[in-house]
Amino acid sequence: MAQSPIDKKDNSTISKLIPFITTVVLYFSLIQHTERGSTPSTVLKCMPIFSLLFFLMLTTSKSATMLQYRKRIMYGLLFSSLGDFLLNYDLFEAGMGAFGVAQVFYITAFGMKPPRLWIGGTLYLLGFLATAVFFGNLKPLIKVCLPFYAVLLLTMCWRSLARIDGSPNYSRLVCGISSILFVLSDGIIAFDKFFTPIQAAQTYIMVTYYLAQVGITLSVNDVRLNEPTFIKPTERRNKNTASKSY
């Protein structure tokens, strides 16, 4: 029996994810045998993100919209890998800056429509309350950098969640969940570093982080972005209605 186009696409996606799955398994298997700030630990930490870049390079489309979207996600991953590198050498402020740039690229990829301001307002309020818990423990420079980064991170999450519109578009749903995992990962870092130590924090941080990045990466499979000409949902409905009229 011949495979349907959807089955072929699913198989292709899984095969392209094999390097990511392999490098994540290697990370969790070997990282405890390396020293933080060493070359082996840095390679293990960054390889899963590089494998996602490889995934994107293997993903093709004739849609100009998707190509632009993919490029922004790629830049987001590149700066994320730089952030991983810097954090592994305890360059916290510089690493946070690199991740801040990554969030900007993700925000521009997701776009600012539809607005759904209530999602952003809720996230900013929760972020403010969470940051207030440990704000007094921050060094002067971090008191400036961390809230600024938090705004970028929460904006990325807001824009990702705002794209979920109730249609059977699972890539956007996965991307939205992944953005929440990204916030959770960075939240664990902040609470572990500035409030109280969390047992097995590094494991929780990296599990949620890798899940977040792969979910965001898989959003390039968005059916709408891969259409030759991108049509907004409202325009699509109007077009379908017009075609049924006599």
BELURLIN-V919434 format. One record per helix or strand of 2 or more residues. SS is the DSSP state (helix for helix, strand for strand). FROM is the first residue (numbers start at 1). TO is the last residue. If there is no record, write none. Layout:
BEGIN
ss=SS from=FROM to=TO
ss=SS from=FROM to=TO
END
This chain:
BEGIN
ss=helix from=5 to=16
ss=helix from=18 to=33
ss=helix from=39 to=57
ss=helix from=64 to=88
ss=helix from=92 to=110
ss=helix from=117 to=137
ss=helix from=140 to=162
ss=helix from=170 to=194
ss=helix from=201 to=221
ss=helix from=233 to=244
END
